[in-house]
Amino acid sequence: MPSLKEFRIRIDSVKSTRKITSAMKMVAASKLKRAQEQAEASRPYAERMAVMLQRIASAVQGGASAPKLMAGTGSDQKQLIVVVTSDRGLCGGFNGNLVREVRRKVRNLLAAGKEVKLICVGRKGRDLLRRDFANLIVGSYEGIGGKKKITFAEVQPVAEKVLALFEKGETDIVSLFYNRFKSVIAQIPTDQQLVPFVAPDAVPAVEPQAVYEYEPDEEAMLAELLPRNISTQIYSAILESAAGEQGARMSAMDNATRNASDMIGKLTLRYNRARQAHITKELIEIISGAEAL
């Protein structure tokens, strides 16, 4: 059995850990509100952008003049996956659950004979995927999702990389993986196709009876809006991921604080028992010595 000193050291150590996890929970809670507001503020713009593109695309669907970003290349041999995770850990299964879905999709694509490339936004996703697919990673970005205020300009390099790979003919399909923020305890791993353009599931379908006239023509508008839509969807995904990260971290630190309190209670009980046994042993030794005299 450990000595009383060892019990005291262990209890003090767990108490220090509890202070840290409690402080991290408070910090995550304060950051969560700001990140959640940013994520929720970006949703209407991203959704309306998708609705507008869906409406314009319906007028030129199947036409010879349809942009490649909407019509695609006619092949699905080359696949590009953009993975959005956090730069920091201590947020439970936030990153692990998403990377598990990405691994499953990559393995399925490789088994089907497809060519796969990865772009990682966030250090944790890059580190986890590099263990199995280091040779597939063609781009890595850090320090975007962890900032106090994420700007649209900071996301542009990611979108430009995606567009450059598509224009060079190095990819046919572009997918975006991220954690969509639902609540503090729920973040939904989401697979969204960016190229060719497909309206997200959350976007309502365009009314078939609606008729619109566009100036300039639809092709010119799509040529301008489709690249911007890629930047917008990636920006929205990073904001959703940032909010989900803080929610997951707050929940994880709350659980860690509760576990530390439970462990302190158990260690204190064991310490008291060991102390009582030690006192009892000393009393028996004293009484035995007195009787021997």
C-alpha positions as CSV (number, residue, x, y, z in Angstrom):
1,M,0.0,0.0,0.0
2,P,1.3,3.5,-0.8
3,S,2.6,5.6,2.1
4,L,0.6,8.5,3.5
5,K,3.0,10.9,1.9
6,E,2.5,9.4,-1.5
7,F,-1.3,9.7,-1.0
8,R,-0.9,13.4,-0.2
9,I,1.3,14.0,-3.2
10,R,-1.2,12.3,-5.5
11,I,-4.2,14.2,-4.1
12,D,-2.4,17.5,-4.5
13,S,-1.5,16.6,-8.0
14,V,-5.1,15.7,-9.0
15,K,-6.3,19.0,-7.3
16,S,-3.8,20.9,-9.5
17,T,-5.1,19.1,-12.6
18,R,-8.7,19.9,-11.6
19,K,-7.8,23.6,-11.4
20,I,-6.3,23.5,-14.9
21,T,-9.3,21.7,-16.4
22,S,-11.7,24.0,-14.7
23,A,-9.9,27.0,-16.0
24,M,-9.8,25.6,-19.5
25,K,-13.5,24.9,-19.3
26,M,-14.2,28.6,-18.4
27,V,-11.9,29.8,-21.2
28,A,-13.6,27.5,-23.8
29,A,-17.0,28.7,-22.6
30,S,-16.0,32.4,-23.1
31,K,-14.6,31.6,-26.6
32,L,-17.6,29.5,-27.6
33,K,-20.1,32.3,-27.5
34,R,-18.0,34.4,-29.9
35,A,-17.3,31.5,-32.2
36,Q,-20.9,30.4,-32.2
37,E,-22.1,33.9,-33.2
38,Q,-19.6,34.0,-36.1
39,A,-20.7,30.5,-37.3
40,E,-24.4,31.3,-37.1
41,A,-23.9,34.7,-38.8
42,S,-22.1,33.1,-41.8
43,R,-24.9,30.5,-42.4
44,P,-27.5,32.8,-44.1
45,Y,-24.9,34.1,-46.6
46,A,-23.5,30.6,-47.5
47,E,-27.1,29.3,-47.9
48,R,-28.3,32.1,-50.0
49,M,-25.1,31.8,-52.1
50,A,-25.9,28.2,-52.7
51,V,-29.6,29.0,-53.5
52,M,-28.6,31.6,-56.0
53,L,-26.1,29.3,-57.7
54,Q,-28.6,26.5,-57.8
55,R,-31.2,28.8,-59.4
56,I,-28.7,30.1,-62.0
57,A,-27.3,26.6,-62.7
58,S,-30.8,25.3,-63.4
59,A,-31.0,27.7,-66.4
60,V,-27.8,26.4,-68.0
61,Q,-27.8,22.8,-66.7
62,G,-26.5,20.5,-69.5
63,G,-25.5,23.3,-71.8
64,A,-22.2,23.3,-73.6
65,S,-21.3,26.6,-72.2
66,A,-21.7,25.5,-68.5
67,P,-18.5,26.2,-66.5
68,K,-16.4,23.3,-65.5
69,L,-16.8,24.1,-61.8
70,M,-20.5,23.3,-62.3
71,A,-20.5,20.7,-65.0
72,G,-17.4,18.9,-63.9
73,T,-14.8,17.2,-66.1
74,G,-17.0,14.2,-66.9
75,S,-14.8,11.9,-64.7
76,D,-14.4,11.0,-61.0
77,Q,-11.0,9.4,-61.2
78,K,-9.1,12.2,-59.4
79,Q,-10.4,13.1,-56.0
80,L,-9.4,16.0,-53.7
81,I,-10.5,16.1,-50.1
82,V,-10.2,19.3,-48.0
83,V,-10.2,18.3,-44.3
84,V,-10.9,21.0,-41.7
85,T,-9.9,20.2,-38.1
86,S,-8.5,22.2,-35.1
87,D,-4.9,23.2,-34.4
88,R,-5.1,22.2,-30.7
89,G,-6.2,19.1,-28.9
90,L,-7.9,18.5,-25.5
91,C,-11.3,18.5,-27.2
92,G,-12.4,14.9,-26.8
93,G,-13.2,13.1,-30.0
94,F,-13.8,16.2,-32.1
95,N,-10.8,15.6,-34.4
96,G,-10.7,11.8,-34.1
97,N,-14.3,11.3,-35.2
98,L,-13.9,13.4,-38.3
99,V,-10.5,11.9,-39.3
100,R,-12.0,8.4,-38.9
101,E,-14.6,9.4,-41.6
102,V,-11.9,10.8,-43.8
103,R,-9.8,7.6,-43.5
104,R,-12.8,5.5,-44.4
105,K,-13.6,7.5,-47.5
106,V,-9.9,7.6,-48.6
107,R,-9.6,3.9,-48.3
108,N,-12.8,3.2,-50.2
109,L,-11.6,5.5,-53.0
110,L,-8.2,3.9,-53.2
111,A,-9.8,0.5,-53.2
112,A,-11.9,1.6,-56.2
113,G,-8.7,2.6,-58.0
114,K,-9.2,6.4,-57.6
115,E,-6.4,8.9,-57.2
116,V,-6.8,10.8,-54.0
117,K,-5.2,14.1,-52.7
118,L,-5.6,15.7,-49.3
119,I,-5.5,19.4,-48.2
120,C,-5.4,19.7,-44.4
121,V,-6.7,22.9,-42.7
122,G,-5.6,22.4,-39.0
123,R,-2.6,20.8,-37.4
124,K,-4.4,18.0,-35.7
125,G,-6.0,16.6,-38.9
126,R,-2.6,16.8,-40.7
127,D,-0.8,15.0,-37.9
128,L,-3.4,12.2,-37.7
129,L,-3.7,11.7,-41.5
130,R,0.1,11.9,-42.1
131,R,0.5,8.6,-40.2
132,D,-1.4,6.7,-43.0
133,F,-1.5,9.0,-46.0
134,A,1.6,11.3,-45.8
135,N,2.2,10.9,-49.6
136,L,-1.4,12.1,-50.4
137,I,-1.2,15.4,-48.6
138,V,-0.6,18.3,-51.1
139,G,-1.4,21.2,-48.9
140,S,-1.4,22.1,-45.2
141,Y,-2.6,25.2,-43.4
142,E,-2.4,26.1,-39.7
143,G,-3.4,29.0,-37.4
144,I,-6.7,29.9,-39.2
145,G,-9.4,28.3,-37.0
146,G,-7.8,29.2,-33.7
147,K,-7.9,33.0,-34.1
148,K,-10.2,35.3,-32.1
149,K,-11.8,36.6,-35.3
150,I,-11.5,34.6,-38.6
151,T,-11.5,36.8,-41.7
152,F,-12.5,35.8,-45.2
153,A,-9.1,36.9,-46.6
154,E,-7.4,34.2,-44.4
155,V,-9.3,31.5,-46.1
156,Q,-8.5,32.7,-49.7
157,P,-5.2,30.7,-49.9
158,V,-7.0,27.4,-49.3
159,A,-9.6,28.2,-52.0
160,E,-6.9,29.4,-54.4
161,K,-5.1,26.1,-53.9
162,V,-8.2,24.1,-54.7
163,L,-8.9,26.1,-57.8
164,A,-5.3,25.9,-59.0
165,L,-5.4,22.1,-58.7
166,F,-8.7,21.9,-60.6
167,E,-7.5,24.2,-63.4
168,K,-4.4,22.1,-63.8
169,G,-6.5,19.0,-64.3
170,E,-5.1,17.4,-61.1
171,T,-8.6,16.8,-59.6
172,D,-12.1,16.0,-60.9
173,I,-14.1,16.0,-57.7
174,V,-13.5,18.2,-54.6
175,S,-15.1,17.3,-51.3
176,L,-15.0,19.2,-48.0
177,F,-14.9,17.4,-44.6
178,Y,-15.6,19.4,-41.4
179,N,-17.5,19.3,-38.1
180,R,-20.8,21.2,-38.4
181,F,-21.7,22.9,-35.1
182,K,-25.1,21.7,-33.8
183,S,-24.8,22.3,-30.0
184,V,-22.2,22.3,-27.3
185,I,-22.3,18.5,-27.0
186,A,-23.0,17.7,-30.7
187,Q,-20.8,18.3,-33.7
188,I,-21.8,16.5,-36.9
189,P,-19.0,15.2,-39.3
190,T,-20.1,16.6,-42.7
191,D,-19.1,15.6,-46.2
192,Q,-19.9,18.4,-48.7
193,Q,-19.1,18.3,-52.4
194,L,-17.7,21.5,-53.7
195,V,-16.8,20.6,-57.3
196,P,-18.8,20.0,-59.4
197,F,-21.3,22.3,-57.6
198,V,-24.0,20.5,-55.7
199,A,-26.3,22.4,-53.4
200,P,-25.9,21.3,-49.7
201,D,-28.7,19.2,-48.2
202,A,-29.7,22.1,-45.9
203,V,-30.4,24.4,-48.8
204,P,-34.0,24.3,-50.0
205,A,-34.7,23.2,-53.5
206,V,-35.4,25.9,-56.1
207,E,-39.1,26.4,-57.0
208,P,-39.5,25.0,-60.5
209,Q,-42.2,27.6,-61.5
210,A,-40.0,30.6,-60.7
211,V,-38.6,32.4,-63.8
212,Y,-35.7,34.9,-63.6
213,E,-33.9,37.0,-66.1
214,Y,-30.2,37.7,-65.4
215,E,-27.9,40.6,-66.4
216,P,-25.2,39.8,-67.4
217,D,-25.9,36.3,-68.8
218,E,-25.9,33.2,-66.6
219,E,-22.5,31.9,-67.9
220,A,-20.8,35.2,-66.9
221,M,-22.4,35.2,-63.5
222,L,-21.5,31.5,-62.8
223,A,-17.9,32.2,-63.9
224,E,-17.7,34.8,-61.1
225,L,-19.8,33.2,-58.4
226,L,-18.6,29.6,-58.6
227,P,-15.0,30.4,-57.4
228,R,-16.4,32.7,-54.7
229,N,-18.8,30.0,-53.6
230,I,-15.8,27.6,-52.9
231,S,-14.2,30.3,-50.7
232,T,-17.5,31.0,-49.0
233,Q,-18.2,27.3,-48.2
234,I,-14.7,26.7,-46.9
235,Y,-14.9,29.9,-44.8
236,S,-18.3,28.7,-43.4
237,A,-16.8,25.3,-42.7
238,I,-13.9,26.8,-40.8
239,L,-16.2,28.9,-38.7
240,E,-18.5,25.9,-37.9
241,S,-15.4,23.9,-37.0
242,A,-14.1,26.7,-34.7
243,A,-17.4,26.8,-32.8
244,G,-17.6,23.0,-32.6
245,E,-14.0,22.9,-31.3
246,Q,-14.8,25.2,-28.4
247,G,-18.0,23.4,-27.6
248,A,-16.2,20.0,-27.6
249,R,-13.3,21.4,-25.5
250,M,-15.8,22.8,-22.9
251,S,-17.6,19.5,-22.7
252,A,-14.3,17.5,-22.4
253,M,-12.9,19.8,-19.7
254,D,-16.1,19.6,-17.8
255,N,-15.9,15.8,-17.8
256,A,-12.3,15.9,-16.9
257,T,-13.1,18.2,-13.9
258,R,-15.8,15.9,-12.7
259,N,-13.5,12.9,-13.0
260,A,-10.8,14.7,-11.1
261,S,-13.3,15.5,-8.3
262,D,-14.3,11.8,-8.2
263,M,-10.7,10.7,-8.1
264,I,-9.9,13.1,-5.2
265,G,-12.8,11.7,-3.2
266,K,-11.6,8.1,-3.7
267,L,-8.0,9.0,-2.9
268,T,-9.1,10.9,0.2
269,L,-11.1,7.9,1.4
270,R,-8.1,5.6,0.8
271,Y,-5.8,8.1,2.6
272,N,-8.1,8.2,5.6
273,R,-8.2,4.5,5.8
274,A,-4.5,4.2,5.5
275,R,-4.0,6.9,8.2
276,Q,-6.5,5.2,10.5
277,A,-4.7,1.8,10.0
278,H,-1.3,3.5,10.7
279,I,-2.7,5.1,13.9
280,T,-4.2,1.8,15.0
281,K,-0.9,0.0,14.4
282,E,1.0,2.5,16.5
283,L,-1.5,2.3,19.3
284,I,-1.2,-1.5,19.3
285,E,2.6,-1.3,19.4
286,I,2.4,1.2,22.3
287,I,0.0,-1.0,24.3
288,S,2.0,-4.1,23.5
289,G,5.2,-2.4,24.7
290,A,3.5,-1.2,27.9
291,E,2.2,-4.7,28.7
292,A,5.6,-6.2,28.1
293,L,7.0,-3.9,30.9
